[in-house]
Amino acid sequence: MIVTQASINALFVAFKVVFQKAQTGTPTDWQKIATVVPSSTRSNTYAWLGQFPAFREWVGDRVLKDMAAHGYTIDNKKYESSIVVSRTDIEDDQVGVYSPLIEEMGRASTAHPNELVFALLKAGRTTKCYDGQYFFDTDHPVYPNSDATGDAVSVSNFQDGEGPAWYLLDVSRAIKPIIFQKRQDYDLKAMTRVDDESVFMRDEYRYGVDARVNAGFGFWQFAYCSKAPLTVENYEAARAAMMDFKSDGGRPLGVLPGMLLVPPVLEGKARSLLVKDANGGNPWAGTAEPLVSTWLS
């Protein structure tokens, strides 16, 4: 290939097609447990976490309540993936060997939120959420008054044990258990101008993807983690615990766990637990969708 600025530009267009095809064709699961929140600054502060809207009969004036504000902040982080293509490979028509790399970059850009979201959920036993407790903890404070005053009681969304962790989630709400914060989306860029430093000094063309994103926790009330064996009894106990969660002030939250998230080692147990048997004797069949994630291994 004769290397001109026009041919280099055409090559970038071809790379972009490969990148975008892989990007859109890669399946993901993170959207099932995370809510996308756009960001326009360095970080977002979620002061409203912990405030569950409630209705009362309107008699007289509206009742304006001062709610406890939480200083839970998610900072956007920068991520990148880059490769170098030499001018000689372009001249010798060897650019085909780079197409799989560009394709993999497209796949990785779609899979990266999976990695962030499921890694955060997995770290929920040692990572704090908006109330200052670990996301999965045995002593989340719940107050008798809606303004977070009074003597709090401790509420648990974690059951300890020796086995691999499994998770019961309510993903039916506007805010799911995990927040995926997006400041800058994943996009393919290039340094291919003749006056670019790498082109002039090393005869190299650079292609890279970058993004500014991060993951954080939403409401702990919408998630339950157990390391006990995945049995009918433990599943029933986890469901009952979640459905009994209340907001500050004692109002039932109406939590309805509809997803059972497990690592591959528990896939068989999850499907046996939730799939209707031949005789129709499984009372828990269909109560939750089983989701298996390799990111929890």
N, C-alpha and C positions, 0 to 999 in steps of 0.2 A: 504494500500500500504506500502510495505517495503521501507523506505526512504534510498536511496543510492545516491551517486553522479550520477550514471548512470540513475536512475529513475528521479532525479531532472532535469538532462539534457534533458531527453525525454519529461518531462512535459513542459520545455521551448520551445522545438520544436513544441509541440502541441499548446501551447499558440501563438507561432509565426504564425502558419498556420491560426488560428482564427483571429489574428490581421491583417494579410495581406489580408485575404479574405474580411474583412470588409473595410479595407483601399482602396482596389481597387474597391469595389462594391458600394462605396458611391458617389452619383452624386453631382457635383459641377457646379457652374456658373462663378466663379471668373476668369477662363481662358478667358472668353468671353470679359472681359473688362480690363484685365491686361496682361502685357508682363512679362515673367519670365526672370530675369537677374541673371546669376550665379555670386557668389561672392567668392573671395579667401582671403579676408582680413577682418579686423574688420568693415570696412565701405567702401562704394563706393561713389566717387564724380562724379557727372554727369555734368562736365563742358561744355559738348556739347549741353545740352538742350537749346533750343532757336535758334539753328543753323540748318536751313533748306537748304539742298543741292539744288543748282540751276545750270542750264546750260546756257552758253553764246556761241555765235559763236566764234570759235577759229581763231582769226586773229592776226598774230604776236606771241609774247610770251604769255604763260599762265598768267592770272591775279590772283595773290595770295593775298587773302583778309585776313586781320586780323579781326577775329570775336570776339565779346565780349564773354568772358569766364564767366560762372556762377558757383558759389561755392555751388551748391545744393548737399548736402550729405545725404545719407541714411545709418544710423548706424544699423548693425545687432543686433537683440535682442534675448535673450535666452528664450525659452518656454519649459515647462515640464508638464507631467501628470504621476502620480505614484500610485501604490497600494502595499499593504503588504499582503502576504499569510503566515499564520502560519503553522508551521511544523505539529501540531496536526491535522489540516484540511487535510493535505496531507496523514498523517498516517491513518486517518479515512475515506479516499476516499471521501472527501467533496470538492474536487477541482472544481467540476462541477459548483458550485455556483459562481466561479470566471471567468468562461468563458464569461458570458455576459459582465462583466467589461472589460475584455481584448478586446472583440468585440467592445464595446463602445469606448475604447481608439483608436482602429483602425479607427472607424468612425470619431471620433473627430479630429484625425490627418489629415484627408482629408478635413474636414469641416473648420478647423482652418484658412486656407488662405481665405476662404469665409468671415469669421468674420473680418479679418484684412483689406481686400480689400474694402468691402462694408462699413465698419465703417469709413475708411479713406475718401471714396467718400462722405459719409454723413457729414463728418466734413470739407468738402472742403470750406465752407463759413467762417470758422474761422482758417484754417490751411494754411500756406504759401507754395508757390511753388517756382520754380527756379528764377522767376523774382522779388521776394520779396513781391509780392502781394498775397492775399488769392487766392487759386486755382479758386474759383468762386468769381469773383469780377467785379466791374463796371469800374475800371480804370487800366487795364493792359496797360503798356506803349508799344507802337509800334512806331519805329523810321523811319524817312524817308530814312535813309541810312542803308545798310546791315551790317555795323560795329557798329550799335547801337549808332550812333551820330546824331545830329540834334535835333530839337524840337519834342518830342514825342507827339503822340495823345493818348487819353484814349480809350480803347476798352473794351466792356463789354461782359462777358459770364454768366451773372446772371440777372434774372428778379425776383424782390421781389414780395411778396404777402402774403396772410394769410393762404393759403392751404398747404397740404403736398407737399414736393418737388418731382419733377420728373426731369429726366435727359435725354438729347438727346446726343448721343455719336457717334463719328466716330471710329469704331473699325477695320477698314480695313487696317491700316498702320502697319509697323513693330513695332513701339512703340505705344502701346495703351494708353489711358488716365492715367492708373495706372501702376506702376512698382512693381512687386513682386520680391523682392531680396532674393535669397536663398544661404546661406553659408553652412548650414548643414541640410540635409533632415530629415524628421520624421522617427525615427527608434526605435524599441522595444529593450530594454536592460534589463539585470538581474543581481542581486547580489545573487548568489546561492552557492558559494563555501563554503566549511566547514570552511575555515579560514577567511571568511568575517565577519566583526565586528557584523553586525545585526544577522547573523546566530548563531554565537558563544554566544553572549550576550542575545539574546531575542528569539531564535528559530524562526526567521522570515526570509522569503525570499521576496526580493523586486523586483518589476517589474516596469519599467517606460519607458516613451517615451520622447525624448527631440529633439529640433531643434533650429537652429539659422537662423532666417529669419526676414524680415520686409517688409513693404509696403511703397511706396512713390509715388509722383505725376510725371507724364510724362508731355506732352504738354497740357497746358490749352486750346489751340485752338481746341482740339479734344473733348471737353466736354462743355455742356451748362446745367445750372441748373435753374429751374423756380419754384417758389412757387405760381405763379398765377394759376388760374383754368386751367385744361387740356382741352382746347377747340381747335377747328379748327383754330381759329384766333391766339391763343398763340403758338400753334404748328408750324403754318406757319411762324410766326415771329421768332421763335427760329431757324428754319431751314434756313431762309433767313440770319439771323445774322451770323450763323456759316459758311455758304457758301460764305460770304463776307469777312471772315477773311483773312488777308494778313500778310506776314512776314515782318521783318525789310527790308526796301528797296522798299516796295510796291508791291511785287510779290504776286499774288493770290495763296493761299495754296491748292486750290482744295479740300477743306473739303467737304465730302459727308456723313452727319450723317445717319447711317443705323441702329441704335438701340435706342429704347425708353425704358428706364429703370424706373420702377415705383414700389412703395410699394404696398402691397396687396389691400389697400383701393382704389387704382386707376386702378386696373386691368381691370375692366369693361369698363372704359372710354378709356383706351389704346387700348383695342381690338376693341371697336366700332370705334375708330378713324382710325385704320390701317387695319381692315379687310373689304374686298370688300362686299358691300351690295347686296341684291338680284337684284336690278335694275341697278347696276353698276354706281351709281351716286356719289360715294365717290372718289374724285380726289386724296386723300392721301392714299388710300389702297395700301399696299405693299411697301410704301416708307421707312419703317423702321420695324425692327423686335421687337415685344413687348417682354420685359423680366421683369418678376415679381420676386422680391427678398424679402423674409421675413426679411432679415438683415437690410432693410431700414425702418422697422416699428418703 
